[in-house]
Amino acid sequence: MKTILVIGAGRSSSSLIQYLLDHATEGKWVLKVGDVDEKNAIARVGGHPSGSGFRFDITNAAQREKEISNAVLVVSMLPASMHGAVASDCVRLGKHLVTCSYVSDEMRALDAEAKLKNIILLNECGLDPGIDHMSAMQIIDRIKNAGGEMKAFYSYCGGLVAPESNDNPWGYKFSWNPRNVILAGQGTAQFIENGNYKYLPYSRVFGQATTINVDGMGAFDAYANRDSLSYRAVYGIENIPTMLRGTLRMPGFCKAWNAFVQLGWTDDTWKIHNANKLSYSQLIESFLPAGKDSIKERLAKFLGENIESDVMKKLEWLGIFSDEKTKLTEATPAQILQDLLERKWLLKPGDKDMIVMQHRFEYTLNGKKHRVISSLVVKGENEIHTAMAKTVGIPAAIAVKRILSGEIKRTGICVPVTNDIYEPILKELESFGVRFEEKEEILNSLETIAE
């Protein structure tokens, strides 16, 4: 029997673990799930005879080496910053690795050695990154094979709360790593538009959100991701005049979130000492210019908002004007905000989340301008078996199955942008309800190709 080691049993791991357990007998493998919280790891396995959960400490080099040595393949569901040590051990010990995170420079440096060891380090095989790459490349390859020339590509994805579970003014609940949500957008967004490079510093990203409409779902806020430029080469569309990748949120979210950005509450670079001695209102006050007006009035003035605006109502709903003490003693502003939001944006029992993705392709073919819009909407079952867990975990799990069966033969650093990887994964995902709807039209002569 082959041993698969899954490291990390957090919010996005449930569907991956269930898939691997469901195919354990057929694949002749056993599954070991390690997590810093042993109870969480055991709960994810759920007593399945082909699996076991145990406490795993990623910083324990001896334990890490022992567990990786005993596996044929490792799936790291850890935060991206923790993949490095796992990847290094996997390469040294000759073990395959699958992650759902972006390829880091640290990971990329292992490419040559991984090829020498005849192992694959498959990254970006989740939702975003993951399904976004696979579904985009499927259509880009189709356009190029037909002789079309890509002129514009827009891609948006959001992990949201389903309408039937949307009971707060932000229209948001956590279905994945909260820290990533708090720190989202930091850095400078880079994209290309009509042949011109565009740069949006973090201080402007949320203030310059646009509106995207998705058939059957209505309008969403959309803000630019940090790096859209590097994927021109990855997708084989280096000369495309317009390319932008972005994130979706419910309408009004970005303007309200921008209040925290402007205040400095998403800053994770310094700590507030004895923060637990401050109430949320006192903490807000400490970030505002002095004045005689109330804290709420001064914040509204600082933000350029009417005191009764939707932005102010969203902020007030979070309790930031209350006398409740903050919960953390030594913490960055971002950590304090995360602690508050984890209680306010919690998926309650029975709540459903929702994934929304939309690609827009614009190209020329036989002298005509074409537009393809490809959309995906997936809803979760409950607060455990979420749409996020399904769309992040199952693509990775299918890849694991295909690596171990020998159907994926590539070695070294890989992302799922080649048809030998993406076609079978997308096909199997349809059986789980992960299916894109396409709409194509020929643009009339009055429309610009990157409109």
MARDO-884140 format. One record per residue (C-alpha): residue number from 1; x, y, z. Coordinates in nm, 3 decimals. Layout:
MARDO-884140
> i;c1;c2;c3
> NUM;X;Y;Z
...
END
This chain:
MARDO-884140
> i;c1;c2;c3
> 1;0.000;0.000;0.000
> 2;0.120;0.351;-0.086
> 3;0.103;0.623;0.177
> 4;-0.020;0.972;0.091
> 5;0.066;1.237;0.347
> 6;-0.164;1.541;0.373
> 7;-0.017;1.820;0.583
> 8;-0.277;2.067;0.705
> 9;-0.642;2.000;0.782
> 10;-0.785;2.350;0.768
> 11;-1.094;2.498;0.606
> 12;-1.005;2.399;0.249
> 13;-0.901;2.039;0.316
> 14;-1.230;1.855;0.375
> 15;-1.317;1.768;0.013
> 16;-0.958;1.674;-0.076
> 17;-0.935;1.435;0.218
> 18;-1.277;1.284;0.145
> 19;-1.189;1.228;-0.222
> 20;-0.862;1.056;-0.137
> 21;-1.035;0.835;0.119
> 22;-1.311;0.748;-0.129
> 23;-1.048;0.633;-0.382
> 24;-0.810;0.468;-0.135
> 25;-0.916;0.109;-0.203
> 26;-0.910;0.156;-0.579
> 27;-0.574;0.333;-0.566
> 28;-0.424;0.094;-0.312
> 29;-0.316;0.371;-0.081
> 30;-0.360;0.482;0.278
> 31;-0.396;0.840;0.387
> 32;-0.223;1.009;0.679
> 33;-0.347;1.355;0.774
> 34;-0.125;1.567;0.995
> 35;-0.225;1.895;1.154
> 36;-0.107;2.108;1.445
> 37;-0.453;2.037;1.592
> 38;-0.471;1.658;1.627
> 39;-0.847;1.661;1.691
> 40;-0.900;1.849;1.368
> 41;-0.692;1.597;1.171
> 42;-0.879;1.302;1.323
> 43;-1.215;1.467;1.257
> 44;-1.130;1.521;0.890
> 45;-1.055;1.148;0.849
> 46;-1.384;1.064;1.021
> 47;-1.291;0.711;1.126
> 48;-1.234;0.590;0.770
> 49;-1.042;0.257;0.770
> 50;-0.796;0.383;0.508
> 51;-0.702;0.698;0.695
> 52;-0.557;0.828;1.018
> 53;-0.510;1.170;1.173
> 54;-0.222;1.277;1.394
> 55;-0.057;1.586;1.540
> 56;0.203;1.729;1.306
> 57;0.444;2.010;1.387
> 58;0.582;2.163;1.069
> 59;0.876;2.310;1.263
> 60;0.984;1.967;1.390
> 61;1.244;1.868;1.130
> 62;1.279;1.511;1.259
> 63;0.906;1.445;1.249
> 64;0.877;1.612;0.909
> 65;1.153;1.394;0.763
> 66;1.009;1.076;0.914
> 67;0.658;1.131;0.782
> 68;0.769;1.245;0.436
> 69;1.010;0.950;0.411
> 70;0.723;0.708;0.467
> 71;0.503;0.863;0.195
> 72;0.512;0.836;-0.184
> 73;0.343;1.173;-0.228
> 74;0.283;1.475;-0.006
> 75;-0.004;1.723;-0.030
> 76;0.072;2.047;0.151
> 77;-0.243;2.235;0.253
> 78;-0.038;2.466;0.473
> 79;-0.022;2.843;0.424
> 80;0.200;2.926;0.127
> 81;0.478;3.062;0.347
> 82;0.522;2.716;0.503
> 83;0.566;2.512;0.184
> 84;0.939;2.573;0.155
> 85;1.062;2.328;0.418
> 86;0.818;2.061;0.298
> 87;0.922;2.105;-0.065
> 88;1.292;2.093;0.021
> 89;1.244;1.768;0.214
> 90;1.032;1.618;-0.065
> 91;1.301;1.686;-0.324
> 92;1.583;1.561;-0.101
> 93;1.387;1.243;-0.021
> 94;1.252;1.193;-0.374
> 95;0.880;1.238;-0.302
> 96;0.614;1.400;-0.521
> 97;0.450;1.718;-0.390
> 98;0.115;1.883;-0.469
> 99;0.007;2.226;-0.342
> 100;-0.271;2.473;-0.421
> 101;-0.046;2.777;-0.377
> 102;0.140;3.003;-0.618
> 103;0.491;2.897;-0.718
> 104;0.733;3.085;-0.494
> 105;1.093;3.170;-0.579
> 106;1.194;2.921;-0.308
> 107;0.992;2.649;-0.480
> 108;1.115;2.742;-0.827
> 109;1.476;2.698;-0.714
> 110;1.406;2.326;-0.662
> 111;1.308;2.262;-1.025
> 112;1.635;2.121;-1.157
> 113;1.689;1.886;-0.863
> 114;1.329;1.765;-0.877
> 115;1.376;1.672;-1.241
> 116;1.694;1.482;-1.155
> 117;1.498;1.292;-0.889
> 118;1.217;1.225;-1.143
> 119;0.951;1.379;-0.918
> 120;0.686;1.642;-0.979
> 121;0.625;1.953;-0.771
> 122;0.275;2.042;-0.890
> 123;0.163;2.382;-0.764
> 124;-0.134;2.612;-0.828
> 125;-0.371;2.316;-0.854
> 126;-0.662;2.444;-0.645
> 127;-0.924;2.706;-0.729
> 128;-0.747;3.038;-0.776
> 129;-0.478;2.950;-0.860
> 130;-0.588;2.625;-1.021
> 131;-0.928;2.594;-1.185
> 132;-0.883;2.948;-1.315
> 133;-0.567;2.840;-1.502
> 134;-0.719;2.518;-1.631
> 135;-1.046;2.663;-1.756
> 136;-0.870;2.964;-1.911
> 137;-0.612;2.753;-2.092
> 138;-0.878;2.521;-2.228
> 139;-1.040;2.814;-2.411
> 140;-0.715;2.992;-2.501
> 141;-0.582;2.672;-2.659
> 142;-0.910;2.628;-2.847
> 143;-0.892;2.984;-2.982
> 144;-0.526;2.950;-3.085
> 145;-0.583;2.609;-3.249
> 146;-0.863;2.764;-3.457
> 147;-0.624;3.036;-3.574
> 148;-0.760;3.314;-3.352
> 149;-0.548;3.592;-3.208
> 150;-0.604;3.687;-2.843
> 151;-0.665;4.058;-2.785
> 152;-0.794;4.073;-2.428
> 153;-0.832;3.843;-2.130
> 154;-1.004;3.925;-1.802
> 155;-1.035;3.670;-1.522
> 156;-1.216;3.718;-1.190
> 157;-1.282;3.486;-0.897
> 158;-1.438;3.528;-0.555
> 159;-1.501;3.308;-0.253
> 160;-1.830;3.451;-0.123
> 161;-2.130;3.366;0.091
> 162;-2.433;3.214;-0.086
> 163;-2.736;3.448;-0.110
> 164;-2.945;3.226;0.119
> 165;-2.680;3.257;0.393
> 166;-2.604;3.623;0.337
> 167;-2.725;3.777;0.662
> 168;-2.472;4.056;0.723
> 169;-2.424;4.394;0.551
> 170;-2.078;4.302;0.421
> 171;-2.205;4.002;0.226
> 172;-1.900;3.806;0.333
> 173;-1.804;3.514;0.556
> 174;-1.475;3.325;0.584
> 175;-1.452;3.002;0.387
> 176;-1.071;2.997;0.361
> 177;-0.765;3.128;0.544
> 178;-0.879;3.455;0.711
> 179;-0.526;3.593;0.719
> 180;-0.512;3.586;0.339
> 181;-0.834;3.788;0.325
> 182;-0.702;4.052;0.563
> 183;-0.377;4.091;0.370
> 184;-0.533;4.064;0.023
> 185;-0.426;4.322;-0.231
> 186;-0.108;4.426;-0.052
> 187;0.170;4.517;-0.288
> 188;0.107;4.682;-0.623
> 189;-0.145;4.548;-0.874
> 190;0.010;4.520;-1.221
> 191;-0.180;4.462;-1.545
> 192;-0.183;4.569;-1.909
> 193;-0.465;4.756;-2.082
> 194;-0.472;4.839;-2.454
> 195;-0.097;4.792;-2.467
> 196;-0.028;5.022;-2.171
> 197;0.113;4.894;-1.843
> 198;-0.097;4.991;-1.541
> 199;0.008;4.997;-1.175
> 200;-0.221;5.030;-0.876
> 201;-0.051;5.071;-0.537
> 202;-0.222;4.906;-0.241
> 203;-0.355;5.240;-0.118
> 204;-0.569;5.262;-0.433
> 205;-0.660;4.901;-0.514
> 206;-0.992;4.890;-0.328
> 207;-1.079;5.250;-0.404
> 208;-1.064;5.177;-0.777
> 209;-1.275;4.861;-0.781
> 210;-1.495;4.809;-1.086
> 211;-1.828;4.632;-1.137
> 212;-1.857;4.290;-1.302
> 213;-2.189;4.131;-1.397
> 214;-2.234;3.754;-1.392
> 215;-2.539;3.602;-1.562
> 216;-2.795;3.488;-1.308
> 217;-2.600;3.630;-1.014
> 218;-2.600;4.005;-1.077
> 219;-2.327;4.259;-1.006
> 220;-2.007;4.220;-0.803
> 221;-1.722;4.443;-0.695
> 222;-1.395;4.349;-0.866
> 223;-1.047;4.459;-0.765
> 224;-0.719;4.390;-0.944
> 225;-0.489;4.112;-0.823
> 226;-0.125;4.185;-0.755
> 227;0.030;4.027;-1.064
> 228;-0.151;3.983;-1.392
> 229;0.157;4.038;-1.609
> 230;0.355;3.720;-1.539
> 231;0.069;3.498;-1.658
> 232;0.105;3.620;-2.015
> 233;0.406;3.391;-2.049
> 234;0.246;3.108;-1.849
> 235;-0.061;3.116;-2.075
> 236;0.142;3.160;-2.395
> 237;-0.014;3.499;-2.476
> 238;0.294;3.719;-2.430
> 239;0.183;3.979;-2.685
> 240;-0.176;4.025;-2.566
> 241;-0.266;4.398;-2.540
> 242;-0.502;4.362;-2.242
> 243;-0.482;4.122;-1.949
> 244;-0.620;4.158;-1.598
> 245;-0.686;3.909;-1.319
> 246;-0.900;4.016;-1.026
> 247;-1.102;3.919;-0.718
> 248;-1.479;3.942;-0.671
> 249;-1.669;4.066;-0.366
> 250;-2.032;4.162;-0.305
> 251;-2.132;4.516;-0.411
> 252;-2.012;4.780;-0.166
> 253;-1.753;4.557;0.000
> 254;-1.448;4.718;-0.157
> 255;-1.542;5.075;-0.066
> 256;-1.601;4.972;0.296
> 257;-1.284;4.759;0.312
> 258;-1.089;5.057;0.180
> 259;-1.173;5.231;0.510
> 260;-0.953;4.980;0.695
> 261;-0.678;5.021;0.435
> 262;-0.683;5.399;0.473
> 263;-0.687;5.375;0.854
> 264;-0.391;5.138;0.857
> 265;-0.581;4.851;1.016
> 266;-0.457;4.598;0.757
> 267;-0.093;4.672;0.841
> 268;0.090;4.357;0.955
> 269;0.437;4.508;1.000
> 270;0.427;4.641;1.358
> 271;0.263;4.552;1.689
> 272;0.042;4.740;1.931
> 273;0.158;4.672;2.286
> 274;-0.105;4.593;2.550
> 275;-0.372;4.613;2.283
> 276;-0.615;4.420;2.503
> 277;-0.636;4.722;2.733
> 278;-0.795;4.921;2.452
> 279;-1.158;4.909;2.343
> 280;-1.231;4.899;1.972
> 281;-1.346;5.259;1.984
> 282;-1.024;5.363;2.160
> 283;-0.824;5.178;1.897
> 284;-1.011;5.360;1.619
> 285;-0.951;5.690;1.798
> 286;-0.578;5.623;1.815
> 287;-0.564;5.610;1.435
> 288;-0.757;5.936;1.381
> 289;-0.654;6.301;1.389
> 290;-0.748;6.477;1.715
> 291;-1.079;6.662;1.731
> 292;-1.381;6.750;1.941
> 293;-1.636;6.552;1.742
> 294;-1.731;6.194;1.828
> 295;-1.509;5.911;1.707
> 296;-1.773;5.807;1.458
> 297;-1.802;6.160;1.321
> 298;-1.425;6.199;1.295
> 299;-1.392;5.866;1.114
> 300;-1.665;5.965;0.868
> 301;-1.485;6.296;0.804
> 302;-1.149;6.117;0.766
> 303;-1.301;5.882;0.507
> 304;-1.501;6.152;0.330
> 305;-1.825;5.971;0.414
> 306;-2.167;6.081;0.535
> 307;-2.214;5.954;0.889
> 308;-2.520;5.754;0.770
> 309;-2.356;5.611;0.459
> 310;-2.349;5.241;0.374
> 311;-1.975;5.235;0.449
> 312;-2.030;5.372;0.800
> 313;-2.315;5.128;0.860
> 314;-2.094;4.836;0.763
> 315;-1.819;4.955;0.996
> 316;-2.061;5.011;1.283
> 317;-2.209;4.663;1.239
> 318;-1.865;4.519;1.312
> 319;-1.867;4.683;1.655
> 320;-1.565;4.907;1.605
> 321;-1.732;5.197;1.789
> 322;-1.807;4.984;2.094
> 323;-1.647;4.978;2.439
> 324;-1.567;4.607;2.402
> 325;-1.200;4.538;2.465
> 326;-0.986;4.388;2.191
> 327;-0.880;4.027;2.252
> 328;-0.508;4.022;2.169
> 329;-0.226;4.154;2.386
> 330;0.069;4.200;2.149
> 331;-0.061;4.209;1.795
> 332;-0.039;4.392;1.465
> 333;-0.339;4.598;1.352
> 334;-0.407;4.330;1.090
> 335;-0.413;4.057;1.356
> 336;-0.656;4.254;1.571
> 337;-0.882;4.311;1.273
> 338;-0.864;3.942;1.179
> 339;-0.957;3.837;1.533
> 340;-1.263;4.062;1.522
> 341;-1.373;3.949;1.177
> 342;-1.331;3.579;1.252
> 343;-1.615;3.622;1.502
> 344;-1.826;3.849;1.284
> 345;-1.780;3.671;0.950
> 346;-1.814;3.316;1.079
> 347;-1.992;3.052;0.871
> 348;-2.264;2.936;1.108
> 349;-2.398;2.578;1.116
> 350;-2.589;2.519;0.796
> 351;-2.445;2.823;0.618
> 352;-2.345;2.786;0.255
> 353;-2.062;2.961;0.078
> 354;-2.035;3.027;-0.294
> 355;-1.762;3.042;-0.557
> 356;-1.808;3.274;-0.854
> 357;-1.559;3.282;-1.141
> 358;-1.578;3.459;-1.474
> 359;-1.337;3.468;-1.769
> 360;-1.374;3.705;-2.061
> 361;-1.180;3.635;-2.380
> 362;-1.169;3.871;-2.676
> 363;-1.004;3.769;-3.000
> 364;-1.001;3.812;-3.374
> 365;-1.066;3.529;-3.619
> 366;-1.119;3.547;-3.995
> 367;-1.149;3.926;-3.983
> 368;-1.416;3.925;-3.712
> 369;-1.403;4.021;-3.347
> 370;-1.528;3.761;-3.098
> 371;-1.602;3.760;-2.727
> 372;-1.636;3.451;-2.508
> 373;-1.765;3.477;-2.151
> 374;-1.716;3.165;-1.938
> 375;-1.875;3.162;-1.592
> 376;-1.875;2.925;-1.295
> 377;-2.100;2.930;-0.987
> 378;-2.063;2.663;-0.717
> 379;-2.246;2.656;-0.383
> 380;-2.133;2.465;-0.075
> 381;-2.333;2.206;0.115
> 382;-2.274;2.347;0.464
> 383;-2.009;2.516;0.677
> 384;-1.776;2.212;0.657
> 385;-1.826;2.084;0.303
> 386;-1.792;2.422;0.142
> 387;-1.772;2.527;-0.221
> 388;-1.425;2.659;-0.136
> 389;-1.313;2.321;-0.002
> 390;-1.458;2.146;-0.307
> 391;-1.302;2.373;-0.568
> 392;-0.966;2.399;-0.391
> 393;-0.933;2.039;-0.278
> 394;-1.081;1.820;-0.549
> 395;-0.860;1.942;-0.838
> 396;-0.555;1.870;-0.622
> 397;-0.694;1.531;-0.523
> 398;-0.761;1.435;-0.885
> 399;-0.404;1.537;-0.968
> 400;-0.275;1.316;-0.684
> 401;-0.466;1.020;-0.824
> 402;-0.330;1.079;-1.174
> 403;0.029;1.124;-1.055
> 404;0.021;0.798;-0.861
> 405;-0.142;0.611;-1.152
> 406;0.131;0.737;-1.386
> 407;-0.107;0.939;-1.604
> 408;0.071;1.264;-1.518
> 409;0.429;1.201;-1.623
> 410;0.580;1.549;-1.593
> 411;0.862;1.624;-1.350
> 412;0.999;1.935;-1.186
> 413;0.796;2.248;-1.116
> 414;0.458;2.234;-1.290
> 415;0.132;2.428;-1.295
> 416;-0.183;2.287;-1.460
> 417;-0.175;2.483;-1.787
> 418;-0.105;2.194;-2.027
> 419;-0.390;1.989;-2.170
> 420;-0.253;1.657;-2.043
> 421;-0.314;1.789;-1.692
> 422;-0.612;2.021;-1.726
> 423;-0.840;1.824;-1.962
> 424;-0.896;1.516;-1.739
> 425;-0.923;1.727;-1.423
> 426;-1.185;1.960;-1.574
> 427;-1.377;1.663;-1.711
> 428;-1.392;1.488;-1.374
> 429;-1.478;1.812;-1.194
> 430;-1.801;1.827;-1.394
> 431;-1.921;1.519;-1.205
> 432;-1.893;1.727;-0.888
> 433;-2.102;2.009;-1.030
> 434;-1.801;2.224;-1.118
> 435;-1.906;2.317;-1.470
> 436;-1.853;2.638;-1.670
> 437;-2.125;2.799;-1.879
> 438;-2.006;2.965;-2.198
> 439;-2.154;3.242;-2.408
> 440;-1.993;3.354;-2.734
> 441;-2.079;3.647;-2.956
> 442;-1.939;3.829;-3.256
> 443;-1.883;4.195;-3.173
> 444;-2.021;4.456;-3.408
> 445;-1.792;4.708;-3.572
> 446;-1.875;4.981;-3.318
> 447;-1.734;4.785;-3.025
> 448;-1.367;4.794;-2.936
> 449;-1.204;4.461;-2.874
> 450;-1.102;4.548;-2.515
> 451;-1.417;4.736;-2.422
END
